[in-house]
Amino acid sequence: MTWETYHTKGINQKYVYRYVTIEKLVDFLDTNSLFLSRLDKFEDNLENIEPYDINELKFRTQTLSKPEDANPEIPENHWAEIIKNNRAELSAIQAKLTKQQKHRFVSCWILNDTESFAMWDIYGKAGFAIRFEREYFQKLIRESIELQTEPTNKIDLLVAGVVQYQNFDKMLFKEKESLIKYSAFRKHQAFNHETEYRIIGFMKEILEIPGLKFKLPNINELEFELIANPRLDSFQFQKYKGIVSKYSQKHQLKESELKIWLDFRNTNY
């Protein structure tokens, strides 16, 4: 397994956060491993798309039916052929992209110096955050490569890096400028609120599994923090704190640093 980093030298944020449900938090603590999801399982179905295919998608979806203002000099059979060709090309792009996605396995983290209210809102009251110092985390991943067993050790290339957000609408005339080394680090500009940091495993063969477990050292050897959603009340916080303590005495569940801002109006001093 070869190790590389991508676009990491300019990172200013101190931490990486992973916001998870209680089920995923327990799985992390219980197995001391990260789950790398296969890329075709992500909600964003354009993951790993390349500039040429983005341009083809935009161009060909504009003519999947005869335009209302179609040139009357163009015969009906010609329009039928155009539409047929466009559908065939779009299906080919779909198939190629899906196949590429099945060769990539990803763990997504959020770069930030503080917690994010937006991310807490996504996970609701059942959300928790795992926080690592980014430089330590990157070093930890690299040093944990030797711990991997089958099938995770079948990863050919492991890359840590920052997602590049691009305006897909402007790529038609900027295809060369839009190229990046690894297309799995490309996302639409609509997602740039995430400031995402990724661990991506590139694999030559396709595994018919939803993801891989990337093993870390014993959980009590790791340096990280566990943070509770600021919207938990005291009863809920103590309940989840007890659950976490069953898996690690070193890593106690912490109150969110944002909680004082949410609670200020209703706090009796």
Phi and psi in degrees as GROMACS dihedral restraints (atoms count N, CA, C in turn):
[ dihedral_restraints ]
;  ai    aj    ak    al  type     phi  dphi    fc
    3     4     5     6     1   -89.4    20    10
    4     5     6     7     1   143.9    20    10
    6     7     8     9     1  -112.3    20    10
    7     8     9    10     1   136.6    20    10
    9    10    11    12     1  -145.0    20    10
   10    11    12    13     1   161.0    20    10
   12    13    14    15     1  -119.8    20    10
   13    14    15    16     1   154.6    20    10
   15    16    17    18     1  -134.7    20    10
   16    17    18    19     1   119.6    20    10
   18    19    20    21     1    59.6    20    10
   19    20    21    22     1    38.3    20    10
   21    22    23    24     1  -103.0    20    10
   22    23    24    25     1   -13.4    20    10
   24    25    26    27     1   -66.8    20    10
   25    26    27    28     1   -26.6    20    10
   27    28    29    30     1   -94.0    20    10
   28    29    30    31     1    10.3    20    10
   30    31    32    33     1   -68.1    20    10
   31    32    33    34     1   127.9    20    10
   33    34    35    36     1  -104.4    20    10
   34    35    36    37     1   -24.5    20    10
   36    37    38    39     1   -71.8    20    10
   37    38    39    40     1   143.6    20    10
   39    40    41    42     1   -81.1    20    10
   40    41    42    43     1   -34.6    20    10
   42    43    44    45     1  -117.5    20    10
   43    44    45    46     1   159.4    20    10
   45    46    47    48     1  -117.9    20    10
   46    47    48    49     1   136.1    20    10
   48    49    50    51     1  -117.0    20    10
   49    50    51    52     1   142.1    20    10
   51    52    53    54     1  -125.4    20    10
   52    53    54    55     1   116.9    20    10
   54    55    56    57     1   -91.0    20    10
   55    56    57    58     1   126.5    20    10
   57    58    59    60     1  -138.7    20    10
   58    59    60    61     1   162.8    20    10
   60    61    62    63     1   -79.4    20    10
   61    62    63    64     1   168.3    20    10
   63    64    65    66     1   -62.4    20    10
   64    65    66    67     1   -34.4    20    10
   66    67    68    69     1   -63.5    20    10
   67    68    69    70     1   -43.6    20    10
   69    70    71    72     1   -72.8    20    10
   70    71    72    73     1   -32.2    20    10
   72    73    74    75     1   -64.7    20    10
   73    74    75    76     1   -46.3    20    10
   75    76    77    78     1   -61.7    20    10
   76    77    78    79     1   -40.5    20    10
   78    79    80    81     1   -61.8    20    10
   79    80    81    82     1   -42.2    20    10
   81    82    83    84     1   -61.2    20    10
   82    83    84    85     1   -46.0    20    10
   84    85    86    87     1   -70.4    20    10
   85    86    87    88     1   -36.7    20    10
   87    88    89    90     1   -75.0    20    10
   88    89    90    91     1   -36.1    20    10
   90    91    92    93     1  -104.2    20    10
   91    92    93    94     1    -4.0    20    10
   93    94    95    96     1    35.9    20    10
   94    95    96    97     1    56.2    20    10
   96    97    98    99     1  -148.6    20    10
   97    98    99   100     1   155.5    20    10
   99   100   101   102     1   -97.4    20    10
  100   101   102   103     1   144.6    20    10
  102   103   104   105     1   -96.8    20    10
  103   104   105   106     1   121.7    20    10
  105   106   107   108     1  -100.7    20    10
  106   107   108   109     1   110.0    20    10
  108   109   110   111     1   -78.9    20    10
  109   110   111   112     1   143.0    20    10
  111   112   113   114     1   -68.7    20    10
  112   113   114   115     1   138.3    20    10
  114   115   116   117     1   -64.2    20    10
  115   116   117   118     1   -26.3    20    10
  117   118   119   120     1   -75.2    20    10
  118   119   120   121     1    -4.3    20    10
  120   121   122   123     1   -91.5    20    10
  121   122   123   124     1    -4.0    20    10
  123   124   125   126     1   -77.8    20    10
  124   125   126   127     1   155.2    20    10
  126   127   128   129     1   -65.9    20    10
  127   128   129   130     1   -39.2    20    10
  129   130   131   132     1   -74.5    20    10
  130   131   132   133     1   102.3    20    10
  132   133   134   135     1   -79.8    20    10
  133   134   135   136     1     1.4    20    10
  135   136   137   138     1   -98.8    20    10
  136   137   138   139     1    12.3    20    10
  138   139   140   141     1   -55.3    20    10
  139   140   141   142     1   133.1    20    10
  141   142   143   144     1    76.6    20    10
  142   143   144   145     1     9.2    20    10
  144   145   146   147     1   -70.3    20    10
  145   146   147   148     1   149.9    20    10
  147   148   149   150     1  -107.1    20    10
  148   149   150   151     1   157.0    20    10
  150   151   152   153     1   -53.6    20    10
  151   152   153   154     1   -42.0    20    10
  153   154   155   156     1   -59.7    20    10
  154   155   156   157     1   -43.8    20    10
  156   157   158   159     1   -69.7    20    10
  157   158   159   160     1   -32.5    20    10
  159   160   161   162     1   -62.2    20    10
  160   161   162   163     1   -45.8    20    10
  162   163   164   165     1   -64.9    20    10
  163   164   165   166     1   -41.1    20    10
  165   166   167   168     1   -63.0    20    10
  166   167   168   169     1   -42.2    20    10
  168   169   170   171     1   -61.4    20    10
  169   170   171   172     1   -47.0    20    10
  171   172   173   174     1   -64.8    20    10
  172   173   174   175     1   -42.4    20    10
  174   175   176   177     1   -68.8    20    10
  175   176   177   178     1   -46.5    20    10
  177   178   179   180     1   -78.2    20    10
  178   179   180   181     1   -26.8    20    10
  180   181   182   183     1   -72.3    20    10
  181   182   183   184     1   -13.4    20    10
  183   184   185   186     1   -74.5    20    10
  184   185   186   187     1   -18.6    20    10
  186   187   188   189     1  -131.8    20    10
  187   188   189   190     1    73.7    20    10
  189   190   191   192     1  -109.3    20    10
  190   191   192   193     1     2.4    20    10
  192   193   194   195     1  -152.8    20    10
  193   194   195   196     1   162.1    20    10
  195   196   197   198     1   -68.1    20    10
  196   197   198   199     1   126.3    20    10
  198   199   200   201     1   -63.3    20    10
  199   200   201   202     1   149.3    20    10
  201   202   203   204     1   -64.0    20    10
  202   203   204   205     1   -32.3    20    10
  204   205   206   207     1  -100.3    20    10
  205   206   207   208     1    31.9    20    10
  207   208   209   210     1   -60.9    20    10
  208   209   210   211     1   144.4    20    10
  210   211   212   213     1   -61.6    20    10
  211   212   213   214     1   119.2    20    10
  213   214   215   216     1   -64.6    20    10
  214   215   216   217     1   -16.4    20    10
  216   217   218   219     1   -75.7    20    10
  217   218   219   220     1   -17.2    20    10
  219   220   221   222     1   -85.7    20    10
  220   221   222   223     1   121.9    20    10
  222   223   224   225     1   -67.9    20    10
  223   224   225   226     1   156.5    20    10
  225   226   227   228     1   -59.9    20    10
  226   227   228   229     1   -39.1    20    10
  228   229   230   231     1   -66.7    20    10
  229   230   231   232     1   -26.7    20    10
  231   232   233   234     1   -70.4    20    10
  232   233   234   235     1   -42.5    20    10
  234   235   236   237     1   -63.3    20    10
  235   236   237   238     1   -40.2    20    10
  237   238   239   240     1   -60.6    20    10
  238   239   240   241     1   -38.0    20    10
  240   241   242   243     1   -70.2    20    10
  241   242   243   244     1   -40.3    20    10
  243   244   245   246     1   -60.1    20    10
  244   245   246   247     1   -48.2    20    10
  246   247   248   249     1   -63.9    20    10
  247   248   249   250     1   -42.3    20    10
  249   250   251   252     1   -61.1    20    10
  250   251   252   253     1   -44.6    20    10
  252   253   254   255     1   -65.2    20    10
  253   254   255   256     1   -41.4    20    10
  255   256   257   258     1   -64.0    20    10
  256   257   258   259     1   -41.7    20    10
  258   259   260   261     1   -63.7    20    10
  259   260   261   262     1   -40.7    20    10
  261   262   263   264     1   -64.7    20    10
  262   263   264   265     1   -41.7    20    10
  264   265   266   267     1   -66.9    20    10
  265   266   267   268     1   -39.9    20    10
  267   268   269   270     1   -66.4    20    10
  268   269   270   271     1   -38.8    20    10
  270   271   272   273     1   -63.9    20    10
  271   272   273   274     1   -37.8    20    10
  273   274   275   276     1   -66.5    20    10
  274   275   276   277     1   -39.5    20    10
  276   277   278   279     1   -64.3    20    10
  277   278   279   280     1   -42.8    20    10
  279   280   281   282     1   -56.9    20    10
  280   281   282   283     1   -48.6    20    10
  282   283   284   285     1   -64.3    20    10
  283   284   285   286     1   -42.9    20    10
  285   286   287   288     1   -64.6    20    10
  286   287   288   289     1   -44.1    20    10
  288   289   290   291     1   -65.8    20    10
  289   290   291   292     1   -43.8    20    10
  291   292   293   294     1   -60.9    20    10
  292   293   294   295     1   -41.3    20    10
  294   295   296   297     1   -63.6    20    10
  295   296   297   298     1   -43.4    20    10
  297   298   299   300     1   -62.4    20    10
  298   299   300   301     1   -42.1    20    10
  300   301   302   303     1   -61.4    20    10
  301   302   303   304     1   -32.4    20    10
  303   304   305   306     1   -72.0    20    10
  304   305   306   307     1    -9.8    20    10
  306   307   308   309     1   -96.3    20    10
  307   308   309   310     1     0.4    20    10
  309   310   311   312     1  -123.8    20    10
  310   311   312   313     1   137.1    20    10
  312   313   314   315     1  -126.3    20    10
  313   314   315   316     1   129.8    20    10
  315   316   317   318     1  -132.3    20    10
  316   317   318   319     1   139.9    20    10
  318   319   320   321     1  -116.4    20    10
  319   320   321   322     1   123.0    20    10
  321   322   323   324     1  -103.9    20    10
  322   323   324   325     1   134.1    20    10
  324   325   326   327     1  -132.0    20    10
  325   326   327   328     1   161.1    20    10
  327   328   329   330     1  -110.4    20    10
  328   329   330   331     1   124.9    20    10
  330   331   332   333     1   -81.0    20    10
  331   332   333   334     1   127.8    20    10
  333   334   335   336     1  -169.9    20    10
  334   335   336   337     1   160.9    20    10
  336   337   338   339     1   -93.9    20    10
  337   338   339   340     1   -15.8    20    10
  339   340   341   342     1  -137.6    20    10
  340   341   342   343     1   171.0    20    10
  342   343   344   345     1   -66.9    20    10
  343   344   345   346     1   165.5    20    10
  345   346   347   348     1  -121.4    20    10
  346   347   348   349     1   122.1    20    10
  348   349   350   351     1   -61.5    20    10
  349   350   351   352     1   -36.5    20    10
  351   352   353   354     1   -60.6    20    10
  352   353   354   355     1   -43.2    20    10
  354   355   356   357     1   -70.2    20    10
  355   356   357   358     1   -37.1    20    10
  357   358   359   360     1   -61.7    20    10
  358   359   360   361     1   -38.5    20    10
  360   361   362   363     1   -64.2    20    10
  361   362   363   364     1   -34.1    20    10
  363   364   365   366     1   -63.3    20    10
  364   365   366   367     1   -39.9    20    10
  366   367   368   369     1   -94.1    20    10
  367   368   369   370     1    -8.1    20    10
  369   370   371   372     1    64.8    20    10
  370   371   372   373     1  -161.4    20    10
  372   373   374   375     1   -71.2    20    10
  373   374   375   376     1   -12.7    20    10
  375   376   377   378     1   -91.9    20    10
  376   377   378   379     1    11.5    20    10
  378   379   380   381     1   -92.0    20    10
  379   380   381   382     1   150.1    20    10
  381   382   383   384     1  -140.4    20    10
  382   383   384   385     1   160.4    20    10
  384   385   386   387     1  -125.7    20    10
  385   386   387   388     1   136.8    20    10
  387   388   389   390     1  -102.4    20    10
  388   389   390   391     1   125.0    20    10
  390   391   392   393     1  -122.6    20    10
  391   392   393   394     1   121.9    20    10
  393   394   395   396     1  -114.7    20    10
  394   395   396   397     1   149.9    20    10
  396   397   398   399     1   -67.9    20    10
  397   398   399   400     1   131.5    20    10
  399   400   401   402     1   -60.4    20    10
  400   401   402   403     1   -44.9    20    10
  402   403   404   405     1   -65.6    20    10
  403   404   405   406     1   -40.1    20    10
  405   406   407   408     1   -64.0    20    10
  406   407   408   409     1   -43.5    20    10
  408   409   410   411     1   -61.6    20    10
  409   410   411   412     1   -44.5    20    10
  411   412   413   414     1   -63.5    20    10
  412   413   414   415     1   -41.4    20    10
  414   415   416   417     1   -65.5    20    10
  415   416   417   418     1   -39.4    20    10
  417   418   419   420     1   -61.2    20    10
  418   419   420   421     1   -44.2    20    10
  420   421   422   423     1   -62.5    20    10
  421   422   423   424     1   -46.3    20    10
  423   424   425   426     1   -61.5    20    10
  424   425   426   427     1   -43.2    20    10
  426   427   428   429     1   -74.6    20    10
  427   428   429   430     1   -16.1    20    10
  429   430   431   432     1   -88.5    20    10
  430   431   432   433     1    -3.1    20    10
  432   433   434   435     1   -55.9    20    10
  433   434   435   436     1   -40.4    20    10
  435   436   437   438     1   -68.8    20    10
  436   437   438   439     1   -12.9    20    10
  438   439   440   441     1   -85.4    20    10
  439   440   441   442     1    -9.9    20    10
  441   442   443   444     1   -75.3    20    10
  442   443   444   445     1   141.4    20    10
  444   445   446   447     1  -120.0    20    10
  445   446   447   448     1   176.4    20    10
  447   448   449   450     1   -66.2    20    10
  448   449   450   451     1   136.4    20    10
  450   451   452   453     1   -93.9    20    10
  451   452   453   454     1    -5.0    20    10
  453   454   455   456     1   -61.8    20    10
  454   455   456   457     1   -32.3    20    10
  456   457   458   459     1   -70.9    20    10
  457   458   459   460     1    -1.1    20    10
  459   460   461   462     1   -82.7    20    10
  460   461   462   463     1    -6.1    20    10
  462   463   464   465     1   -60.5    20    10
  463   464   465   466     1   130.1    20    10
  465   466   467   468     1   -87.0    20    10
  466   467   468   469     1   -38.2    20    10
  468   469   470   471     1  -138.1    20    10
  469   470   471   472     1   128.6    20    10
  471   472   473   474     1  -115.1    20    10
  472   473   474   475     1   124.8    20    10
  474   475   476   477     1  -127.0    20    10
  475   476   477   478     1   131.6    20    10
  477   478   479   480     1  -106.7    20    10
  478   479   480   481     1   131.3    20    10
  480   481   482   483     1  -171.2    20    10
  481   482   483   484     1  -178.5    20    10
  483   484   485   486     1  -106.9    20    10
  484   485   486   487     1   135.6    20    10
  486   487   488   489     1   -66.7    20    10
  487   488   489   490     1   139.3    20    10
  489   490   491   492     1  -102.8    20    10
  490   491   492   493     1   122.4    20    10
  492   493   494   495     1   -97.1    20    10
  493   494   495   496     1   127.9    20    10
  495   496   497   498     1  -129.7    20    10
  496   497   498   499     1   149.4    20    10
  498   499   500   501     1   -85.4    20    10
  499   500   501   502     1   101.7    20    10
  501   502   503   504     1   -62.5    20    10
  502   503   504   505     1   -25.3    20    10
  504   505   506   507     1   -70.2    20    10
  505   506   507   508     1   -19.5    20    10
  507   508   509   510     1  -104.7    20    10
  508   509   510   511     1    12.4    20    10
  510   511   512   513     1   -83.6    20    10
  511   512   513   514     1   -14.0    20    10
  513   514   515   516     1   -56.3    20    10
  514   515   516   517     1   -38.7    20    10
  516   517   518   519     1  -110.3    20    10
  517   518   519   520     1     9.4    20    10
  519   520   521   522     1  -132.6    20    10
  520   521   522   523     1    41.5    20    10
  522   523   524   525     1   -64.2    20    10
  523   524   525   526     1   -45.1    20    10
  525   526   527   528     1   -66.4    20    10
  526   527   528   529     1   -42.8    20    10
  528   529   530   531     1   -65.9    20    10
  529   530   531   532     1   -21.1    20    10
  531   532   533   534     1   -89.7    20    10
  532   533   534   535     1    -3.9    20    10
  534   535   536   537     1   -68.1    20    10
  535   536   537   538     1   138.1    20    10
  537   538   539   540     1  -131.3    20    10
  538   539   540   541     1   161.5    20    10
  540   541   542   543     1   -62.6    20    10
  541   542   543   544     1   -43.1    20    10
  543   544   545   546     1  -124.7    20    10
  544   545   546   547     1   115.2    20    10
  546   547   548   549     1   -66.2    20    10
  547   548   549   550     1   -17.7    20    10
  549   550   551   552     1   -70.1    20    10
  550   551   552   553     1    -8.4    20    10
  552   553   554   555     1  -100.1    20    10
  553   554   555   556     1    14.1    20    10
  555   556   557   558     1  -103.6    20    10
  556   557   558   559     1   132.8    20    10
  558   559   560   561     1  -141.2    20    10
  559   560   561   562     1   159.4    20    10
  561   562   563   564     1   -64.7    20    10
  562   563   564   565     1   146.7    20    10
  564   565   566   567     1   -58.2    20    10
  565   566   567   568     1   -21.7    20    10
  567   568   569   570     1   -62.9    20    10
  568   569   570   571     1   -17.3    20    10
  570   571   572   573     1  -100.0    20    10
  571   572   573   574     1     8.8    20    10
  573   574   575   576     1   -70.3    20    10
  574   575   576   577     1    -7.5    20    10
  576   577   578   579     1   -68.1    20    10
  577   578   579   580     1   -15.8    20    10
  579   580   581   582     1   -78.2    20    10
  580   581   582   583     1   -27.2    20    10
  582   583   584   585     1    41.1    20    10
  583   584   585   586     1    62.8    20    10
  585   586   587   588     1   -85.4    20    10
  586   587   588   589     1   139.2    20    10
  588   589   590   591     1  -116.4    20    10
  589   590   591   592     1   133.0    20    10
  591   592   593   594     1  -127.2    20    10
  592   593   594   595     1   149.5    20    10
  594   595   596   597     1  -109.5    20    10
  595   596   597   598     1   119.6    20    10
  597   598   599   600     1  -123.0    20    10
  598   599   600   601     1   127.1    20    10
  600   601   602   603     1  -101.7    20    10
  601   602   603   604     1   122.5    20    10
  603   604   605   606     1   -99.8    20    10
  604   605   606   607     1   128.3    20    10
  606   607   608   609     1  -129.1    20    10
  607   608   609   610     1   137.2    20    10
  609   610   611   612     1   -72.1    20    10
  610   611   612   613     1   -39.6    20    10
  612   613   614   615     1   -92.5    20    10
  613   614   615   616     1   158.5    20    10
  615   616   617   618     1   -97.7    20    10
  616   617   618   619     1   125.9    20    10
  618   619   620   621     1  -105.2    20    10
  619   620   621   622     1   129.6    20    10
  621   622   623   624     1   -83.6    20    10
  622   623   624   625     1    58.1    20    10
  624   625   626   627     1  -134.8    20    10
  625   626   627   628     1   152.2    20    10
  627   628   629   630     1   -72.9    20    10
  628   629   630   631     1   -16.9    20    10
  630   631   632   633     1  -177.5    20    10
  631   632   633   634     1  -179.6    20    10
  633   634   635   636     1  -125.8    20    10
  634   635   636   637     1   148.2    20    10
  636   637   638   639     1   -95.0    20    10
  637   638   639   640     1   118.7    20    10
  639   640   641   642     1   -99.1    20    10
  640   641   642   643     1   109.5    20    10
  642   643   644   645     1   -71.9    20    10
  643   644   645   646     1   136.9    20    10
  645   646   647   648     1  -113.2    20    10
  646   647   648   649     1   166.6    20    10
  648   649   650   651     1   -60.0    20    10
  649   650   651   652     1   173.2    20    10
  651   652   653   654     1   -49.1    20    10
  652   653   654   655     1   137.0    20    10
  654   655   656   657     1   -56.0    20    10
  655   656   657   658     1   -33.4    20    10
  657   658   659   660     1   -77.7    20    10
  658   659   660   661     1    -4.3    20    10
  660   661   662   663     1   -93.9    20    10
  661   662   663   664     1    -9.2    20    10
  663   664   665   666     1   -92.6    20    10
  664   665   666   667     1   150.3    20    10
  666   667   668   669     1  -109.3    20    10
  667   668   669   670     1   106.8    20    10
  669   670   671   672     1  -158.3    20    10
  670   671   672   673     1   170.2    20    10
  672   673   674   675     1  -122.2    20    10
  673   674   675   676     1   148.4    20    10
  675   676   677   678     1  -114.5    20    10
  676   677   678   679     1   125.4    20    10
  678   679   680   681     1  -121.8    20    10
  679   680   681   682     1   135.0    20    10
  681   682   683   684     1   -89.4    20    10
  682   683   684   685     1   151.5    20    10
  684   685   686   687     1   -56.8    20    10
  685   686   687   688     1   132.4    20    10
  687   688   689   690     1   -64.5    20    10
  688   689   690   691     1   -13.7    20    10
  690   691   692   693     1   -90.0    20    10
  691   692   693   694     1    -0.6    20    10
  693   694   695   696     1   -68.6    20    10
  694   695   696   697     1   138.8    20    10
  696   697   698   699     1   -82.8    20    10
  697   698   699   700     1   174.4    20    10
  699   700   701   702     1   -63.1    20    10
  700   701   702   703     1   -36.8    20    10
  702   703   704   705     1   -63.8    20    10
  703   704   705   706     1   -46.8    20    10
  705   706   707   708     1   -63.6    20    10
  706   707   708   709     1   -41.6    20    10
  708   709   710   711     1   -60.7    20    10
  709   710   711   712     1   -46.7    20    10
  711   712   713   714     1   -64.6    20    10
  712   713   714   715     1   -36.4    20    10
  714   715   716   717     1   -61.6    20    10
  715   716   717   718     1   -48.6    20    10
  717   718   719   720     1   -72.5    20    10
  718   719   720   721     1   -31.2    20    10
  720   721   722   723     1   -61.9    20    10
  721   722   723   724     1   -38.8    20    10
  723   724   725   726     1   -66.0    20    10
  724   725   726   727     1   -38.5    20    10
  726   727   728   729     1   -63.5    20    10
  727   728   729   730     1   -46.3    20    10
  729   730   731   732     1   -62.7    20    10
  730   731   732   733     1   -38.6    20    10
  732   733   734   735     1   -63.8    20    10
  733   734   735   736     1   -20.3    20    10
  735   736   737   738     1   -71.4    20    10
  736   737   738   739     1   -19.6    20    10
  738   739   740   741     1  -106.2    20    10
  739   740   741   742     1   -24.8    20    10
  741   742   743   744     1  -157.3    20    10
  742   743   744   745     1   122.4    20    10
  744   745   746   747     1   -80.3    20    10
  745   746   747   748     1   -25.7    20    10
  747   748   749   750     1   -73.6    20    10
  748   749   750   751     1   -37.6    20    10
  750   751   752   753     1  -105.5    20    10
  751   752   753   754     1    87.5    20    10
  753   754   755   756     1   -81.5    20    10
  754   755   756   757     1   143.1    20    10
  756   757   758   759     1   -65.5    20    10
  757   758   759   760     1   130.3    20    10
  759   760   761   762     1  -106.7    20    10
  760   761   762   763     1   150.3    20    10
  762   763   764   765     1   -68.3    20    10
  763   764   765   766     1   147.5    20    10
  765   766   767   768     1   -66.4    20    10
  766   767   768   769     1   142.2    20    10
  768   769   770   771     1   -70.2    20    10
  769   770   771   772     1   -12.9    20    10
  771   772   773   774     1   -91.1    20    10
  772   773   774   775     1    -7.2    20    10
  774   775   776   777     1   -62.3    20    10
  775   776   777   778     1   -37.7    20    10
  777   778   779   780     1   -63.1    20    10
  778   779   780   781     1   -30.2    20    10
  780   781   782   783     1   -75.1    20    10
  781   782   783   784     1   -32.1    20    10
  783   784   785   786     1   -75.8    20    10
  784   785   786   787     1   -35.0    20    10
  786   787   788   789     1   -92.0    20    10
  787   788   789   790     1    -7.7    20    10
  789   790   791   792     1   -56.6    20    10
  790   791   792   793     1   -44.7    20    10
  792   793   794   795     1   -64.1    20    10
  793   794   795   796     1   -31.1    20    10
  795   796   797   798     1  -105.5    20    10
  796   797   798   799     1    10.6    20    10
  798   799   800   801     1   -92.2    20    10
  799   800   801   802     1   133.3    20    10
  801   802   803   804     1   -90.6    20    10
  802   803   804   805     1   119.3    20    10
